Amino acid sequence: QSLAGAGTQTAAIAFGGFDGYPNTAGQCTEEYNGTSWSTAGVGALSTARQSLAGAGTQTAAIAFGGFDGYPNTAGQCTEEYNGTSWSTAGVGALSTARQSLAGAGTQTAAIAFGGFGGGVLQTTTEEYNGATWGSGGVLSTGRESLAGAGTQTAGLAFGGYAATGLVTCTEEYNGTSWSTA
């Protein structure tokens, strides 16, 4: 549970997640070919974590944020996947450490948004250019455990948990700012 993924219906990748009690973060990566899941020839994440986000494809994915288990420390780690292994070489860390965030886009044009970090529900969006993260627009509703889809210039944020409880709102990102859909 609390893992991330990327790809398409016939070429997906799943990574990280909760690996058991006592709150252990995982490094496992599995690929899906449209029929079955496999770990054959697939490298593990460099940094074990759960409640992270991802974007990209099965052969060019990106993993970011999350936390490494007890004592529930939110992270900034970013890793790129090349279809065989994960690497942090030449990859910039998120500016805002957070967990339970969402992501969208590709390995060279991703967005990270929302989540929980620094003791607050985040409205922060960061844009990734394949090497570093930069500031993006601000979500209207700060929330964690939300979902994301789309691209860096046409993204969606939906659902999640805000200070008022569960939310059903959807926001659209145009590459600059978020608006309520």
C-alpha positions in Angstrom: 0.0 0.0 0.0 1.0 3.7 -0.3 3.1 2.9 -3.4 3.4 4.9 -6.7 3.2 4.1 -10.3 3.6 5.2 -13.9 3.1 4.0 -17.4 0.2 2.7 -19.5 -2.3 -0.2 -19.2 0.1 -2.6 -21.0 3.4 -1.2 -19.8 3.2 -0.1 -16.2 5.6 0.2 -13.3 4.9 0.2 -9.5 7.4 1.2 -6.9 8.0 1.8 -3.2 5.1 1.5 -0.7 4.5 0.1 2.7 6.4 -3.1 3.3 4.9 -4.2 6.6 4.9 -3.6 10.3 6.4 -1.5 12.0 5.8 1.0 9.3 8.6 -0.1 7.0 9.1 1.6 3.7 9.8 -0.5 0.7 12.2 -0.4 -2.3 10.5 -3.0 -4.5 9.9 -2.2 -8.2 7.6 -4.3 -10.4 6.8 -4.0 -14.1 3.4 -5.0 -15.7 3.1 -6.1 -19.3 -0.7 -6.1 -19.6 -1.0 -9.6 -18.2 1.3 -10.1 -15.3 3.7 -8.4 -12.8 7.4 -9.2 -12.7 10.5 -8.2 -10.8 12.9 -10.0 -13.3 15.6 -7.6 -14.4 14.0 -4.7 -12.5 16.1 -2.7 -10.1 14.9 -1.6 -6.6 14.5 2.1 -5.6 17.7 3.5 -4.1 15.8 5.0 -1.2 13.1 2.9 0.5 9.9 4.9 1.0 6.1 5.0 1.0 3.4 7.6 0.2 5.5 8.8 -2.7 4.5 10.0 -6.2 5.6 9.1 -9.7 5.3 10.0 -13.3 6.5 8.9 -16.7 6.6 5.5 -18.5 7.8 2.0 -17.7 11.2 2.7 -19.3 11.5 6.4 -18.3 9.9 6.9 -14.9 10.5 9.3 -12.0 9.8 8.8 -8.3 9.7 11.7 -5.8 8.8 12.6 -2.3 7.4 10.1 0.2 8.6 9.1 3.6 11.0 6.4 4.8 8.9 5.0 7.7 9.2 5.7 11.4 9.6 8.4 12.6 7.6 9.5 9.6 10.1 11.8 8.0 8.9 13.4 4.8 11.5 13.3 2.0 12.8 15.3 -0.9 14.4 12.4 -2.8 14.0 12.1 -6.5 15.0 9.1 -8.6 14.9 8.4 -12.3 14.3 4.9 -13.8 15.7 3.8 -17.2 13.8 0.5 -17.6 16.4 -1.4 -15.6 17.6 0.6 -12.6 16.9 3.7 -10.5 19.4 6.5 -10.1 19.8 9.8 -8.2 22.8 10.8 -10.3 22.2 14.3 -11.8 18.7 14.4 -10.4 17.6 17.3 -8.3 15.7 16.9 -5.0 12.2 18.3 -4.4 12.4 21.8 -2.8 9.6 21.0 -0.3 9.9 17.7 1.6 6.5 16.0 1.6 4.6 12.7 1.6 1.2 11.7 0.3 1.6 14.0 -2.7 0.6 13.5 -6.3 2.4 13.7 -9.6 1.8 13.8 -13.3 3.8 14.2 -16.6 6.9 12.6 -17.9 10.4 11.9 -16.7 11.6 15.2 -18.2 8.5 17.3 -17.7 6.8 16.3 -14.4 4.8 18.1 -11.7 4.6 17.3 -8.0 1.8 18.8 -6.0 0.0 18.7 -2.7 0.9 16.4 0.1 1.9 16.8 3.7 5.2 18.3 4.8 6.6 20.7 7.3 3.6 20.1 9.6 1.1 21.4 7.0 -1.1 20.3 4.1 0.7 21.6 1.0 -0.6 23.7 -1.8 2.8 23.8 -3.4 3.5 22.7 -7.0 6.9 22.0 -8.3 7.9 21.5 -12.0 10.7 19.1 -13.0 12.7 19.7 -16.2 14.7 16.4 -16.2 17.4 17.8 -13.9 15.9 20.2 -11.3 12.6 21.2 -9.6 11.3 24.7 -9.9 8.3 26.5 -8.5 4.9 26.2 -10.1 1.3 27.4 -9.4 -0.4 27.0 -6.0 -3.3 24.6 -5.5 -6.5 26.2 -4.3 -7.0 23.5 -1.7 -4.1 22.2 0.4 -4.5 18.4 0.7 -2.8 15.1 1.0 -3.5 11.6 -0.3 -4.8 13.1 -3.5 -4.4 11.8 -7.1 -3.0 13.3 -10.2 -3.1 12.8 -13.9 -2.1 14.4 -17.2 1.0 16.4 -18.2 3.0 19.3 -16.9 0.9 21.8 -18.9 -2.5 20.0 -18.7 -2.7 18.3 -15.3 -5.4 17.3 -12.9 -5.5 17.1 -9.1 -8.5 15.3 -7.6 -9.8 14.0 -4.3 -7.7 13.8 -1.1 -7.8 14.8 2.5 -7.9 18.5 3.5 -8.1 20.2 6.8 -11.9 19.9 6.6 -11.9 16.2 5.9 -12.2 14.3 2.6 -12.6 16.5 -0.5 -14.1 15.7 -3.9 -12.9 18.8 -5.7 -10.9 18.7 -8.9 -8.4 21.3 -10.0 -6.9 21.8 -13.5 -3.3 22.9 -14.1 -2.4 24.8 -17.3 1.4 24.9 -16.8 1.2 28.1 -14.8 -1.8 28.0 -12.4 -4.5 25.8 -10.9 -8.2 26.5 -11.3 -11.2 24.7 -9.9 -12.8 22.5 -12.6 
